[in-house]
Amino acid sequence: MNKPLAYRMRPQTIDQIVGQEHLVGEGKIIWRMVKARQLSSMILYGPPGIGKTSIASAIAGSTKYAFRMLNAATDTKKDLQIVVEEAKISGTVVLLLDEVHRLDKPKQDFLLPHLENGRIVLIGATTENPYISIHPAIRSRSQIFELQPLSEDQIARALERALSDKENGLGKVPVKIESIVLSHFSRATGGDLRSALNALELAVQSTDKTAEGSIDITLQVAEECLQRKVMTHDKDGDAHYNVISALQKSIRGSDVHASLHYTARLLEAGDLKVICRRLIVTAYEDIGLANPAGVSRVVQAVEAAEKIGLPEARIPLANAVIEMCLSPKSNSAISAIDQALKDIRDGKVGEVPSHLKDTHYSGAEQLGSGKGYRFPHDHDQHWIRQQYLPDLIKDRRYYIPAGTSKFEEALTRQLDKYDNK
């Protein structure tokens, strides 16, 4: 039986890995481990299809250690024993243990001493947060690395490599594919390279040759193989970013119908991560202090969406979008911090007032640090007027309340109380 394209294109050495430069790029931690042949057990976590197995395979290939793959949920303790016996005979074995968060106690107890003596280099793979889901005994013996979803450009490069590789890829097949179609494979899989490779292979295998003998992969074929409809593109690919922009501006403008429309377009394109990020940004930027409880509910909805994934993620996201649209709006917080940042960048900094300087070191008193500081908790209502800003900008006011909700009206009253005392 022919192995899937995603399996055949799995990197053999660390320099062939797509993405994850923060871990495998030259000079980074896993790159240094491999170069020095000083491997330690590790846990790789992140969404499916982004390179956990590839990294484990490439580590083994680069170090020439034996490489074995097991699943913590389905493989038995006896399977682990076979790997350990092999390590006793042939030396170090790199063991990729998928779904490591499901490792039960008997398997764990058997494995621990072999991790301690270095006979087994464990690379645990999981989509779950290891700080929550993995037993501390395994976690304490492993370095934990978070993998990131691949970018569209990274996936496109991997697909192009698969199309040109004559030994393991599709290089011997007369495939014709336009860049817009390749972009759809890259974009619609949401950072999952395995899904993109599987869809590309399905498209090639299920498409008949033309009279000229080529296999033409059209946008319609790509959509059918991915089960993702492509959004209307312009030739420069700007439509994707225009939709993201339109979503935030529609929420800001309180148009619930337009906001749901643009959310649906991003959902149909499989851009869950993009939607989640944009909704959180919009919540804090445009709803902000007008409705802090609503902002918290947006964050909760996004966390729920990320946990359950598509297609069910559309439900909490729709709840969030509707509430955001119909919520009072305020951009007073972002305006305040942006103005403060502008002053810093314009050189309006000034010296920290002496009475606010740190006193927790020898010699601070001789320098006058902290002299004259008044401790607010020693005073009525735990407040006393004193200067906090540097002299250069002592009268600067950054936060200007919007007054669009009862919450921000209350903040205004409190601010007036402190500013005018």
Contacts in CASP RR format, 6 or more apart in sequence:
PFRMAT RR
TARGET T0000
AUTHOR 0000-0000-0000
METHOD contacts of the structure
MODEL  1
MNKPLAYRMRPQTIDQIVGQEHLVGEGKIIWRMVKARQLSSMILYGPPGI
GKTSIASAIAGSTKYAFRMLNAATDTKKDLQIVVEEAKISGTVVLLLDEV
HRLDKPKQDFLLPHLENGRIVLIGATTENPYISIHPAIRSRSQIFELQPL
SEDQIARALERALSDKENGLGKVPVKIESIVLSHFSRATGGDLRSALNAL
ELAVQSTDKTAEGSIDITLQVAEECLQRKVMTHDKDGDAHYNVISALQKS
IRGSDVHASLHYTARLLEAGDLKVICRRLIVTAYEDIGLANPAGVSRVVQ
AVEAAEKIGLPEARIPLANAVIEMCLSPKSNSAISAIDQALKDIRDGKVG
EVPSHLKDTHYSGAEQLGSGKGYRFPHDHDQHWIRQQYLPDLIKDRRYYI
PAGTSKFEEALTRQLDKYDNK
4 197 0 8 1.000
4 198 0 8 1.000
4 201 0 8 1.000
5 162 0 8 1.000
5 169 0 8 1.000
5 170 0 8 1.000
5 197 0 8 1.000
5 198 0 8 1.000
5 200 0 8 1.000
5 201 0 8 1.000
6 193 0 8 1.000
6 194 0 8 1.000
6 197 0 8 1.000
6 198 0 8 1.000
6 201 0 8 1.000
8 168 0 8 1.000
8 169 0 8 1.000
9 158 0 8 1.000
9 161 0 8 1.000
9 162 0 8 1.000
9 165 0 8 1.000
9 168 0 8 1.000
9 169 0 8 1.000
9 197 0 8 1.000
10 53 0 8 1.000
10 54 0 8 1.000
10 57 0 8 1.000
11 17 0 8 1.000
11 18 0 8 1.000
11 54 0 8 1.000
11 57 0 8 1.000
11 58 0 8 1.000
12 57 0 8 1.000
12 58 0 8 1.000
12 61 0 8 1.000
13 58 0 8 1.000
13 61 0 8 1.000
13 62 0 8 1.000
14 24 0 8 1.000
14 30 0 8 1.000
14 31 0 8 1.000
14 34 0 8 1.000
14 55 0 8 1.000
14 58 0 8 1.000
14 59 0 8 1.000
14 62 0 8 1.000
15 62 0 8 1.000
16 58 0 8 1.000
17 24 0 8 1.000
17 51 0 8 1.000
17 54 0 8 1.000
17 55 0 8 1.000
17 58 0 8 1.000
18 51 0 8 1.000
18 54 0 8 1.000
18 150 0 8 1.000
18 154 0 8 1.000
18 155 0 8 1.000
18 157 0 8 1.000
18 158 0 8 1.000
18 193 0 8 1.000
19 148 0 8 1.000
19 150 0 8 1.000
19 151 0 8 1.000
19 154 0 8 1.000
20 50 0 8 1.000
20 51 0 8 1.000
20 55 0 8 1.000
20 147 0 8 1.000
20 148 0 8 1.000
21 28 0 8 1.000
22 28 0 8 1.000
22 148 0 8 1.000
23 29 0 8 1.000
23 30 0 8 1.000
23 31 0 8 1.000
23 55 0 8 1.000
23 145 0 8 1.000
23 147 0 8 1.000
24 30 0 8 1.000
24 31 0 8 1.000
24 55 0 8 1.000
24 58 0 8 1.000
25 31 0 8 1.000
29 143 0 8 1.000
29 145 0 8 1.000
30 42 0 8 1.000
30 55 0 8 1.000
30 59 0 8 1.000
30 145 0 8 1.000
33 39 0 8 1.000
33 40 0 8 1.000
33 59 0 8 1.000
34 59 0 8 1.000
34 62 0 8 1.000
34 63 0 8 1.000
37 63 0 8 1.000
39 59 0 8 1.000
39 63 0 8 1.000
39 65 0 8 1.000
39 92 0 8 1.000
39 94 0 8 1.000
39 121 0 8 1.000
40 121 0 8 1.000
40 142 0 8 1.000
40 143 0 8 1.000
41 115 0 8 1.000
41 120 0 8 1.000
41 121 0 8 1.000
41 122 0 8 1.000
41 123 0 8 1.000
41 124 0 8 1.000
41 141 0 8 1.000
41 142 0 8 1.000
41 143 0 8 1.000
42 122 0 8 1.000
42 123 0 8 1.000
42 124 0 8 1.000
42 142 0 8 1.000
42 143 0 8 1.000
42 144 0 8 1.000
42 145 0 8 1.000
43 100 0 8 1.000
43 123 0 8 1.000
43 124 0 8 1.000
43 125 0 8 1.000
43 126 0 8 1.000
43 130 0 8 1.000
43 134 0 8 1.000
43 138 0 8 1.000
43 139 0 8 1.000
43 142 0 8 1.000
43 143 0 8 1.000
43 144 0 8 1.000
43 145 0 8 1.000
44 51 0 8 1.000
44 52 0 8 1.000
44 55 0 8 1.000
44 56 0 8 1.000
44 123 0 8 1.000
44 124 0 8 1.000
44 125 0 8 1.000
44 126 0 8 1.000
44 145 0 8 1.000
44 147 0 8 1.000
45 52 0 8 1.000
45 125 0 8 1.000
45 126 0 8 1.000
45 127 0 8 1.000
45 128 0 8 1.000
45 129 0 8 1.000
45 130 0 8 1.000
45 144 0 8 1.000
45 145 0 8 1.000
45 146 0 8 1.000
45 147 0 8 1.000
46 52 0 8 1.000
46 126 0 8 1.000
46 127 0 8 1.000
46 146 0 8 1.000
46 147 0 8 1.000
46 148 0 8 1.000
47 127 0 8 1.000
47 147 0 8 1.000
47 149 0 8 1.000
47 191 0 8 1.000
47 192 0 8 1.000
48 127 0 8 1.000
48 192 0 8 1.000
48 194 0 8 1.000
48 195 0 8 1.000
49 191 0 8 1.000
49 192 0 8 1.000
49 193 0 8 1.000
49 194 0 8 1.000
49 195 0 8 1.000
50 147 0 8 1.000
50 148 0 8 1.000
50 149 0 8 1.000
50 150 0 8 1.000
50 191 0 8 1.000
50 192 0 8 1.000
50 193 0 8 1.000
51 147 0 8 1.000
51 193 0 8 1.000
52 96 0 8 1.000
52 98 0 8 1.000
52 123 0 8 1.000
52 124 0 8 1.000
52 125 0 8 1.000
52 147 0 8 1.000
53 69 0 8 1.000
53 96 0 8 1.000
53 98 0 8 1.000
53 125 0 8 1.000
55 123 0 8 1.000
55 147 0 8 1.000
56 67 0 8 1.000
56 69 0 8 1.000
56 94 0 8 1.000
56 96 0 8 1.000
56 123 0 8 1.000
56 124 0 8 1.000
56 125 0 8 1.000
57 67 0 8 1.000
57 96 0 8 1.000
59 65 0 8 1.000
59 94 0 8 1.000
59 123 0 8 1.000
60 66 0 8 1.000
60 67 0 8 1.000
60 94 0 8 1.000
61 67 0 8 1.000
63 94 0 8 1.000
65 91 0 8 1.000
65 92 0 8 1.000
65 93 0 8 1.000
65 94 0 8 1.000
65 121 0 8 1.000
66 86 0 8 1.000
66 87 0 8 1.000
66 90 0 8 1.000
66 91 0 8 1.000
66 92 0 8 1.000
66 93 0 8 1.000
66 94 0 8 1.000
67 93 0 8 1.000
67 94 0 8 1.000
67 96 0 8 1.000
68 83 0 8 1.000
68 86 0 8 1.000
68 93 0 8 1.000
68 94 0 8 1.000
68 95 0 8 1.000
68 96 0 8 1.000
69 95 0 8 1.000
69 96 0 8 1.000
69 98 0 8 1.000
70 79 0 8 1.000
70 80 0 8 1.000
70 83 0 8 1.000
70 95 0 8 1.000
70 96 0 8 1.000
70 97 0 8 1.000
70 98 0 8 1.000
71 97 0 8 1.000
71 98 0 8 1.000
71 99 0 8 1.000
72 97 0 8 1.000
72 98 0 8 1.000
72 99 0 8 1.000
72 100 0 8 1.000
72 101 0 8 1.000
72 102 0 8 1.000
72 103 0 8 1.000
72 104 0 8 1.000
72 107 0 8 1.000
73 99 0 8 1.000
73 102 0 8 1.000
77 106 0 8 1.000
77 107 0 8 1.000
77 110 0 8 1.000
80 107 0 8 1.000
80 110 0 8 1.000
80 111 0 8 1.000
81 110 0 8 1.000
83 93 0 8 1.000
83 95 0 8 1.000
83 120 0 8 1.000
84 110 0 8 1.000
84 114 0 8 1.000
84 119 0 8 1.000
84 120 0 8 1.000
86 93 0 8 1.000
87 93 0 8 1.000
87 114 0 8 1.000
87 119 0 8 1.000
87 120 0 8 1.000
88 119 0 8 1.000
91 119 0 8 1.000
92 118 0 8 1.000
92 119 0 8 1.000
92 120 0 8 1.000
92 121 0 8 1.000
93 119 0 8 1.000
93 120 0 8 1.000
93 121 0 8 1.000
94 121 0 8 1.000
94 123 0 8 1.000
95 120 0 8 1.000
95 121 0 8 1.000
95 122 0 8 1.000
95 123 0 8 1.000
96 123 0 8 1.000
96 124 0 8 1.000
96 125 0 8 1.000
97 103 0 8 1.000
97 122 0 8 1.000
97 123 0 8 1.000
97 124 0 8 1.000
97 125 0 8 1.000
98 124 0 8 1.000
98 125 0 8 1.000
99 125 0 8 1.000
99 126 0 8 1.000
100 122 0 8 1.000
100 124 0 8 1.000
100 125 0 8 1.000
100 126 0 8 1.000
100 130 0 8 1.000
100 134 0 8 1.000
100 138 0 8 1.000
101 126 0 8 1.000
101 128 0 8 1.000
101 130 0 8 1.000
101 133 0 8 1.000
101 134 0 8 1.000
103 111 0 8 1.000
103 134 0 8 1.000
103 135 0 8 1.000
103 138 0 8 1.000
105 135 0 8 1.000
108 135 0 8 1.000
108 137 0 8 1.000
108 138 0 8 1.000
111 120 0 8 1.000
111 122 0 8 1.000
111 138 0 8 1.000
112 137 0 8 1.000
112 138 0 8 1.000
112 141 0 8 1.000
114 120 0 8 1.000
115 122 0 8 1.000
115 141 0 8 1.000
115 142 0 8 1.000
116 141 0 8 1.000
122 138 0 8 1.000
122 141 0 8 1.000
122 142 0 8 1.000
124 142 0 8 1.000
126 133 0 8 1.000
126 134 0 8 1.000
128 134 0 8 1.000
130 139 0 8 1.000
130 144 0 8 1.000
131 139 0 8 1.000
131 144 0 8 1.000
149 190 0 8 1.000
149 191 0 8 1.000
149 192 0 8 1.000
149 273 0 8 1.000
150 158 0 8 1.000
150 191 0 8 1.000
150 192 0 8 1.000
150 193 0 8 1.000
151 191 0 8 1.000
152 183 0 8 1.000
152 186 0 8 1.000
152 187 0 8 1.000
152 191 0 8 1.000
153 186 0 8 1.000
154 193 0 8 1.000
155 185 0 8 1.000
155 186 0 8 1.000
155 189 0 8 1.000
155 191 0 8 1.000
155 193 0 8 1.000
155 196 0 8 1.000
156 182 0 8 1.000
156 183 0 8 1.000
156 185 0 8 1.000
156 186 0 8 1.000
158 193 0 8 1.000
158 196 0 8 1.000
158 197 0 8 1.000
159 182 0 8 1.000
159 185 0 8 1.000
159 186 0 8 1.000
159 196 0 8 1.000
159 197 0 8 1.000
159 200 0 8 1.000
160 182 0 8 1.000
162 169 0 8 1.000
162 170 0 8 1.000
162 197 0 8 1.000
162 200 0 8 1.000
163 169 0 8 1.000
163 170 0 8 1.000
163 171 0 8 1.000
163 175 0 8 1.000
163 177 0 8 1.000
163 200 0 8 1.000
164 171 0 8 1.000
165 171 0 8 1.000
166 172 0 8 1.000
170 200 0 8 1.000
170 201 0 8 1.000
170 204 0 8 1.000
173 204 0 8 1.000
173 215 0 8 1.000
174 209 0 8 1.000
174 213 0 8 1.000
174 214 0 8 1.000
174 215 0 8 1.000
175 204 0 8 1.000
175 214 0 8 1.000
175 215 0 8 1.000
175 217 0 8 1.000
176 214 0 8 1.000
176 215 0 8 1.000
176 216 0 8 1.000
176 217 0 8 1.000
177 216 0 8 1.000
177 217 0 8 1.000
178 219 0 8 1.000
180 219 0 8 1.000
180 233 0 8 1.000
181 217 0 8 1.000
181 218 0 8 1.000
181 219 0 8 1.000
181 221 0 8 1.000
181 222 0 8 1.000
183 233 0 8 1.000
183 237 0 8 1.000
184 219 0 8 1.000
184 222 0 8 1.000
184 223 0 8 1.000
184 226 0 8 1.000
184 228 0 8 1.000
184 230 0 8 1.000
185 196 0 8 1.000
185 199 0 8 1.000
185 200 0 8 1.000
185 222 0 8 1.000
185 226 0 8 1.000
186 196 0 8 1.000
187 240 0 8 1.000
187 269 0 8 1.000
187 271 0 8 1.000
188 222 0 8 1.000
188 226 0 8 1.000
188 228 0 8 1.000
188 230 0 8 1.000
188 269 0 8 1.000
188 270 0 8 1.000
189 195 0 8 1.000
189 196 0 8 1.000
189 199 0 8 1.000
189 226 0 8 1.000
189 228 0 8 1.000
189 270 0 8 1.000
190 270 0 8 1.000
190 271 0 8 1.000
190 272 0 8 1.000
190 273 0 8 1.000
191 273 0 8 1.000
195 226 0 8 1.000
199 222 0 8 1.000
199 225 0 8 1.000
199 226 0 8 1.000
200 217 0 8 1.000
200 225 0 8 1.000
202 225 0 8 1.000
203 217 0 8 1.000
203 221 0 8 1.000
203 222 0 8 1.000
203 225 0 8 1.000
204 215 0 8 1.000
204 217 0 8 1.000
206 221 0 8 1.000
206 225 0 8 1.000
207 215 0 8 1.000
207 216 0 8 1.000
207 217 0 8 1.000
207 221 0 8 1.000
208 215 0 8 1.000
209 215 0 8 1.000
210 216 0 8 1.000
219 230 0 8 1.000
222 230 0 8 1.000
223 229 0 8 1.000
223 230 0 8 1.000
228 268 0 8 1.000
228 269 0 8 1.000
228 270 0 8 1.000
229 268 0 8 1.000
229 269 0 8 1.000
230 269 0 8 1.000
231 239 0 8 1.000
231 240 0 8 1.000
231 243 0 8 1.000
231 265 0 8 1.000
231 268 0 8 1.000
231 269 0 8 1.000
232 239 0 8 1.000
233 239 0 8 1.000
233 240 0 8 1.000
240 269 0 8 1.000
240 271 0 8 1.000
243 262 0 8 1.000
243 265 0 8 1.000
243 266 0 8 1.000
244 262 0 8 1.000
244 266 0 8 1.000
244 274 0 8 1.000
244 278 0 8 1.000
246 258 0 8 1.000
246 262 0 8 1.000
247 259 0 8 1.000
247 262 0 8 1.000
247 263 0 8 1.000
247 266 0 8 1.000
247 275 0 8 1.000
247 278 0 8 1.000
247 282 0 8 1.000
248 278 0 8 1.000
248 281 0 8 1.000
248 282 0 8 1.000
248 285 0 8 1.000
248 286 0 8 1.000
250 258 0 8 1.000
250 259 0 8 1.000
250 261 0 8 1.000
250 262 0 8 1.000
250 325 0 8 1.000
251 259 0 8 1.000
251 282 0 8 1.000
251 286 0 8 1.000
251 321 0 8 1.000
251 324 0 8 1.000
251 325 0 8 1.000
252 282 0 8 1.000
252 286 0 8 1.000
252 329 0 8 1.000
253 325 0 8 1.000
253 329 0 8 1.000
254 325 0 8 1.000
254 326 0 8 1.000
254 329 0 8 1.000
255 325 0 8 1.000
256 321 0 8 1.000
256 322 0 8 1.000
256 325 0 8 1.000
256 326 0 8 1.000
259 321 0 8 1.000
259 322 0 8 1.000
259 324 0 8 1.000
259 325 0 8 1.000
260 318 0 8 1.000
260 321 0 8 1.000
260 322 0 8 1.000
263 275 0 8 1.000
263 317 0 8 1.000
263 318 0 8 1.000
263 321 0 8 1.000
266 274 0 8 1.000
266 275 0 8 1.000
267 275 0 8 1.000
267 310 0 8 1.000
267 311 0 8 1.000
267 313 0 8 1.000
267 314 0 8 1.000
267 317 0 8 1.000
270 310 0 8 1.000
272 305 0 8 1.000
272 306 0 8 1.000
272 309 0 8 1.000
272 310 0 8 1.000
272 313 0 8 1.000
275 305 0 8 1.000
275 317 0 8 1.000
276 302 0 8 1.000
276 305 0 8 1.000
276 306 0 8 1.000
276 317 0 8 1.000
279 298 0 8 1.000
279 301 0 8 1.000
279 302 0 8 1.000
279 317 0 8 1.000
279 320 0 8 1.000
279 321 0 8 1.000
279 324 0 8 1.000
280 298 0 8 1.000
280 299 0 8 1.000
280 302 0 8 1.000
282 324 0 8 1.000
283 294 0 8 1.000
283 295 0 8 1.000
283 298 0 8 1.000
283 299 0 8 1.000
283 320 0 8 1.000
283 324 0 8 1.000
284 295 0 8 1.000
284 333 0 8 1.000
284 334 0 8 1.000
285 331 0 8 1.000
285 334 0 8 1.000
286 324 0 8 1.000
286 329 0 8 1.000
286 330 0 8 1.000
286 331 0 8 1.000
287 294 0 8 1.000
287 295 0 8 1.000
287 298 0 8 1.000
287 324 0 8 1.000
287 327 0 8 1.000
287 328 0 8 1.000
287 329 0 8 1.000
287 330 0 8 1.000
288 295 0 8 1.000
288 329 0 8 1.000
288 330 0 8 1.000
288 331 0 8 1.000
288 332 0 8 1.000
288 333 0 8 1.000
289 330 0 8 1.000
289 332 0 8 1.000
289 333 0 8 1.000
289 401 0 8 1.000
289 402 0 8 1.000
289 405 0 8 1.000
289 407 0 8 1.000
289 408 0 8 1.000
289 411 0 8 1.000
290 327 0 8 1.000
290 328 0 8 1.000
290 329 0 8 1.000
290 330 0 8 1.000
290 402 0 8 1.000
290 403 0 8 1.000
290 404 0 8 1.000
290 405 0 8 1.000
290 407 0 8 1.000
290 408 0 8 1.000
291 327 0 8 1.000
291 328 0 8 1.000
291 405 0 8 1.000
291 407 0 8 1.000
292 407 0 8 1.000
294 323 0 8 1.000
294 324 0 8 1.000
294 327 0 8 1.000
297 319 0 8 1.000
297 320 0 8 1.000
297 323 0 8 1.000
298 320 0 8 1.000
298 323 0 8 1.000
298 324 0 8 1.000
300 316 0 8 1.000
301 316 0 8 1.000
301 317 0 8 1.000
301 319 0 8 1.000
301 320 0 8 1.000
302 316 0 8 1.000
302 317 0 8 1.000
302 320 0 8 1.000
304 313 0 8 1.000
304 316 0 8 1.000
305 313 0 8 1.000
305 314 0 8 1.000
305 316 0 8 1.000
305 317 0 8 1.000
306 313 0 8 1.000
308 316 0 8 1.000
328 404 0 8 1.000
328 405 0 8 1.000
329 402 0 8 1.000
329 404 0 8 1.000
330 402 0 8 1.000
330 403 0 8 1.000
330 404 0 8 1.000
330 405 0 8 1.000
330 408 0 8 1.000
331 402 0 8 1.000
332 399 0 8 1.000
332 400 0 8 1.000
332 401 0 8 1.000
332 402 0 8 1.000
332 403 0 8 1.000
332 408 0 8 1.000
333 399 0 8 1.000
335 400 0 8 1.000
336 398 0 8 1.000
336 399 0 8 1.000
336 400 0 8 1.000
337 398 0 8 1.000
339 398 0 8 1.000
340 398 0 8 1.000
343 349 0 8 1.000
343 393 0 8 1.000
343 396 0 8 1.000
348 392 0 8 1.000
348 393 0 8 1.000
348 396 0 8 1.000
349 390 0 8 1.000
349 392 0 8 1.000
350 390 0 8 1.000
350 391 0 8 1.000
350 392 0 8 1.000
350 393 0 8 1.000
351 390 0 8 1.000
351 391 0 8 1.000
351 392 0 8 1.000
352 390 0 8 1.000
353 387 0 8 1.000
353 388 0 8 1.000
353 389 0 8 1.000
353 390 0 8 1.000
353 391 0 8 1.000
354 368 0 8 1.000
354 369 0 8 1.000
354 370 0 8 1.000
354 371 0 8 1.000
354 372 0 8 1.000
355 370 0 8 1.000
355 371 0 8 1.000
355 372 0 8 1.000
355 373 0 8 1.000
355 374 0 8 1.000
355 386 0 8 1.000
355 387 0 8 1.000
356 370 0 8 1.000
356 373 0 8 1.000
356 388 0 8 1.000
357 364 0 8 1.000
357 367 0 8 1.000
357 368 0 8 1.000
357 369 0 8 1.000
357 370 0 8 1.000
358 364 0 8 1.000
358 369 0 8 1.000
359 365 0 8 1.000
359 369 0 8 1.000
359 370 0 8 1.000
364 370 0 8 1.000
365 371 0 8 1.000
373 386 0 8 1.000
374 384 0 8 1.000
374 386 0 8 1.000
376 382 0 8 1.000
376 383 0 8 1.000
376 384 0 8 1.000
378 384 0 8 1.000
383 418 0 8 1.000
383 421 0 8 1.000
385 421 0 8 1.000
387 394 0 8 1.000
389 395 0 8 1.000
389 396 0 8 1.000
397 419 0 8 1.000
399 415 0 8 1.000
401 408 0 8 1.000
401 409 0 8 1.000
401 411 0 8 1.000
401 412 0 8 1.000
401 415 0 8 1.000
402 408 0 8 1.000
403 409 0 8 1.000
403 412 0 8 1.000
END
